[in-house]
Amino acid sequence: MTVRELSHIHRFLPATEKGATPLLLLHGTGGDENDLIGLGRELSPGAALLSPRGQVLERGMPRFFRRLAEGIFDEADVVARAAALAGFIAEARAAYGLEAPVAVGFSNGANIAAALLYRHPEALAGAVLLRAMVPLSEPPLGGLAEKPVLILSGAMDPIVPSENAARLAESLTAAGGDVTHETLPLGHNLSRMDLDITKGWLSDRFAA
């Protein structure tokens, strides 16, 4: 359900379990605020779910920031959209009475979550980055203060080069994050393996 008008079109599902860390669900290109609701329910059944829609359209498909070509991002837009998303998170926390959420992002959603970690680390309690790339060529250093981050990459991903995913993990670690990076025998799409690993990691790091 969505009960309030905020800066982003979104869905919000309140928590059913006291103490469960909220999840911020960030869809991939062409998705919307409904895409990852089922995933969020499976990953943390009692948690509040906050799922915004990206505000950029690419050939009619929602995204969280502009790109110039496949794998080439409009970095000025990345910075601006990350700031806007951080503002939305603050609005939603005030409107719904939420603690800082853990971002769970897929593809484009994972990339904007990584940008949030770099530019607005206070907005998140942690992040799960599924098939993420480095969103900024010169990310800021420091500021993550051992914030938990899980990166799940695909060894056969045709979109995200393995070198790029490794560089993302290294840069987030250098920024102070407590980073776990696993490369799975998969492509760009998600699988049961992703869900099981993510669910276990969330349970270990953010148990209610």
C-alpha positions as CSV (number, residue, x, y, z in Angstrom):
1,M,0.0,0.0,0.0
2,T,1.0,3.7,-0.4
3,V,-0.6,6.0,2.2
4,R,1.3,9.2,1.7
5,E,2.5,11.3,-1.2
6,L,6.2,11.8,-1.1
7,S,8.8,12.9,-3.7
8,H,9.0,9.4,-5.3
9,I,6.1,7.2,-6.4
10,H,6.5,4.2,-4.1
11,R,4.9,1.4,-2.2
12,F,5.2,1.0,1.5
13,L,4.3,-2.1,3.5
14,P,4.5,-1.7,7.3
15,A,6.4,-4.2,9.5
16,T,4.7,-7.1,11.0
17,E,7.7,-8.0,13.3
18,K,8.9,-5.7,15.9
19,G,12.6,-4.8,15.6
20,A,13.0,-6.0,12.0
21,T,15.2,-3.7,10.0
22,P,13.3,-2.0,7.1
23,L,14.3,-2.9,3.5
24,L,14.6,-0.3,0.7
25,L,13.8,-2.2,-2.5
26,L,15.4,-0.7,-5.6
27,H,14.4,-2.2,-9.0
28,G,16.3,-2.7,-12.2
29,T,15.8,-1.0,-15.5
30,G,12.2,-1.4,-16.7
31,G,10.9,-2.3,-13.2
32,D,8.8,-0.3,-10.9
33,E,7.8,-0.1,-7.2
34,N,6.0,-3.5,-7.4
35,D,8.9,-5.5,-8.8
36,L,10.8,-6.5,-5.7
37,I,8.0,-6.6,-3.1
38,G,7.8,-10.4,-3.3
39,L,11.6,-10.6,-3.0
40,G,11.5,-8.4,0.1
41,R,8.8,-10.4,1.7
42,E,10.9,-13.6,1.2
43,L,14.2,-12.1,2.4
44,S,12.8,-10.6,5.6
45,P,9.1,-11.6,6.1
46,G,8.5,-9.3,9.1
47,A,10.3,-6.2,7.9
48,A,8.8,-3.0,6.6
49,L,9.3,-2.6,2.9
50,L,9.8,0.7,1.1
51,S,10.0,0.5,-2.7
52,P,10.4,3.6,-4.8
53,R,10.1,3.9,-8.5
54,G,13.1,5.4,-10.4
55,Q,12.4,8.9,-11.8
56,V,14.2,8.6,-15.1
57,L,12.7,7.1,-18.2
58,E,14.8,5.3,-20.9
59,R,12.7,4.4,-23.9
60,G,9.7,4.3,-21.5
61,M,11.5,2.1,-18.9
62,P,12.0,3.5,-15.4
63,R,15.5,3.8,-14.1
64,F,17.2,5.5,-11.1
65,F,19.6,7.6,-13.2
66,R,20.5,8.3,-16.8
67,R,23.2,6.5,-18.8
68,L,25.0,7.5,-22.0
69,A,25.3,3.9,-23.3
70,E,25.3,0.3,-21.9
71,G,27.7,0.5,-18.9
72,I,28.5,4.2,-19.4
73,F,26.7,6.4,-16.8
74,D,25.9,10.0,-16.7
75,E,27.8,10.6,-13.5
76,A,26.4,14.1,-12.9
77,D,23.0,12.6,-13.0
78,V,24.0,9.7,-10.7
79,V,25.1,12.3,-8.1
80,A,21.9,14.3,-8.4
81,R,19.6,11.3,-8.4
82,A,21.4,9.8,-5.4
83,A,20.8,13.0,-3.5
84,A,17.2,13.0,-4.4
85,L,16.8,9.4,-3.3
86,A,18.5,10.2,0.0
87,G,16.0,13.0,0.4
88,F,13.1,10.5,-0.3
89,I,14.5,8.1,2.3
90,A,14.5,10.9,4.9
91,E,10.9,11.8,4.0
92,A,9.8,8.2,4.2
93,R,11.5,7.6,7.5
94,A,9.7,10.7,9.0
95,A,6.3,9.8,7.4
96,Y,6.3,6.1,8.3
97,G,8.4,6.1,11.5
98,L,11.2,4.0,10.1
99,E,14.8,3.3,11.1
100,A,17.5,3.6,8.5
101,P,16.8,0.8,5.9
102,V,19.0,-1.8,4.3
103,A,19.0,-1.2,0.6
104,V,18.3,-4.3,-1.6
105,G,19.1,-3.3,-5.2
106,F,19.2,-5.2,-8.4
107,S,21.2,-4.0,-11.5
108,N,20.4,-0.3,-11.9
109,G,18.9,-0.3,-8.4
110,A,22.1,-1.8,-7.0
111,N,24.1,0.9,-8.8
112,I,22.1,3.7,-7.2
113,A,22.4,2.0,-3.9
114,A,26.2,1.9,-4.3
115,A,26.0,5.7,-5.1
116,L,24.1,6.2,-1.9
117,L,26.8,4.4,0.0
118,Y,29.4,6.6,-1.5
119,R,27.6,10.0,-1.3
120,H,25.0,9.6,1.5
121,P,26.1,6.7,3.7
122,E,23.9,8.0,6.6
123,A,20.8,7.2,4.6
124,L,21.3,3.4,4.8
125,A,22.0,0.8,7.6
126,G,23.6,-1.4,5.0
127,A,23.1,-2.7,1.4
128,V,22.7,-5.7,-0.7
129,L,24.1,-5.0,-4.2
130,L,22.9,-7.6,-6.7
131,R,24.7,-7.4,-10.1
132,A,26.2,-4.0,-9.3
133,M,28.7,-1.9,-11.2
134,V,30.9,1.0,-10.1
135,P,28.6,4.0,-10.4
136,L,31.2,6.8,-10.1
137,S,34.7,6.8,-11.6
138,E,36.1,8.8,-8.6
139,P,34.0,7.8,-5.6
140,P,34.7,9.6,-2.3
141,L,36.8,7.7,0.2
142,G,35.8,7.1,3.8
143,G,32.5,7.5,5.6
144,L,31.1,4.0,5.6
145,A,32.3,3.2,9.1
146,E,32.1,-0.6,8.8
147,K,28.6,-0.4,7.3
148,P,27.7,-4.0,6.2
149,V,27.6,-4.5,2.4
150,L,26.9,-7.7,0.4
151,I,27.8,-7.8,-3.3
152,L,26.6,-10.8,-5.4
153,S,28.1,-10.9,-8.9
154,G,27.6,-13.3,-11.7
155,A,30.6,-15.0,-13.2
156,M,28.8,-15.2,-16.6
157,D,27.2,-11.8,-16.4
158,P,27.2,-10.3,-19.9
159,I,26.5,-6.8,-18.5
160,V,28.8,-6.4,-15.5
161,P,32.5,-7.3,-16.1
162,S,34.1,-9.2,-13.3
163,E,36.8,-6.6,-13.0
164,N,34.2,-3.9,-12.5
165,A,32.5,-5.8,-9.7
166,A,35.8,-6.5,-8.0
167,R,36.7,-2.8,-8.2
168,L,33.4,-1.9,-6.6
169,A,34.0,-4.2,-3.7
170,E,37.6,-2.9,-3.3
171,S,36.5,0.8,-3.4
172,L,33.6,0.2,-0.8
173,T,36.1,-1.6,1.4
174,A,38.6,1.3,1.0
175,A,35.7,3.6,2.0
176,G,35.4,1.8,5.3
177,G,32.6,-0.7,4.5
178,D,32.4,-4.2,5.9
179,V,32.1,-5.8,2.5
180,T,31.3,-9.4,1.5
181,H,31.7,-10.1,-2.2
182,E,30.7,-13.4,-3.7
183,T,30.9,-14.3,-7.4
184,L,28.3,-16.9,-8.3
185,P,28.2,-19.3,-11.3
186,L,25.4,-17.2,-12.8
187,G,24.6,-14.5,-15.4
188,H,22.8,-11.2,-14.8
189,N,19.5,-12.6,-13.7
190,L,18.8,-13.6,-10.1
191,S,18.5,-17.1,-8.9
192,R,17.5,-19.1,-5.8
193,M,21.2,-19.0,-4.8
194,D,21.1,-15.2,-4.6
195,L,18.0,-15.3,-2.4
196,D,19.4,-17.9,0.0
197,I,22.7,-16.1,0.4
198,T,21.1,-12.7,0.9
199,K,18.5,-14.1,3.4
200,G,21.3,-15.7,5.4
201,W,23.4,-12.6,5.4
202,L,20.5,-10.3,6.4
203,S,19.6,-12.7,9.2
204,D,23.2,-12.7,10.5
205,R,23.8,-9.0,10.2
206,F,20.3,-7.5,11.0
207,A,18.5,-10.1,13.2
208,A,15.5,-8.6,14.9
